Amino acid sequence: MNYAAPLVAGVLLRRYKRFLADVRLADGREVVAHCPNTGSMRAVNVPGCRVWLSPSDDPRRKLAWTWELIELPRPEGGVDLASVHTGRANRIVEEALVAGTVEALAGAGTLKREARVEGARLDFRLDGDAGATTYVEVKQVTLREDDGHGYFPDAVSERGRKHLETLAALAAEGHRAVLLFCVAHEGIRSVAPAGHLDPAYAEALRRVAGEGVEVLARACRFMREDGRPVAVSLGEALPVELERRYR
């Protein structure tokens, strides 16, 4: 996925009212950016870090800026990019599914977005030539705890747990049901359920994985030109460690 316009760097001052962030640009201006993330943003809402904003000149928009990325310091030095824009995850995954680069799902069939099933809506449905149907739910992962590992969710997620139950029901009906973690943080090299934040979700994830739901994780690969992020794509597979627990 290419960013439509060159991203602009700034420093995060604060995020507030869930959807707003104050950012100081390199020229000293302080702007209000849309924060396209309704979650807790645990570990990626770090004032003082460099962030990247996408600009818009659409007169219908209330805010001309959207917060896309944040640079997070590594303990050993350097920084990792992480995406805070949860809406980008589906587009990144969709491009990979269409290109056939998610090996576990390559050849699964024609892609349809926003698949309606009983009592819920999942991100994608793949319809195969032989009548086989694959349902895919995408979750963006950005929580890297101080043990160096990635976790999901970053807060209690009743909606996420309901998606697990929906996937398990589809698997029981004979469909292929897949939970795909889109890991949008360069410093995360594995994913585990965040039982320390949402024990019910962690328990449900381990259970449905034993009931036929496939759990996959793929890293995001960020491309830069002259230090500026210009694109992001779905990269290599990462391990999902269902039994790992944080502390």
Beta strands, then each sheet from edge to edge (+ up, - down):
strand 1: 8-16
strand 2: 20-25
strand 3: 30-34
strand 4: 50-55
strand 5: 65-73
strand 6: 79-83
strand 7: 110-117
strand 8: 120-127
strand 9: 133-141
strand 10: 143-144
strand 11: 150-152
strand 12: 176-183
strand 13: 191-193
strand 14: 214-225
strand 15: 228-237
sheet 1: 3+ 2- 1+ 4- 5+ 6-
sheet 2: 7+ 8- 9+ 12+ 14+ 15-
sheet 3: 10+ 11- 13-
end
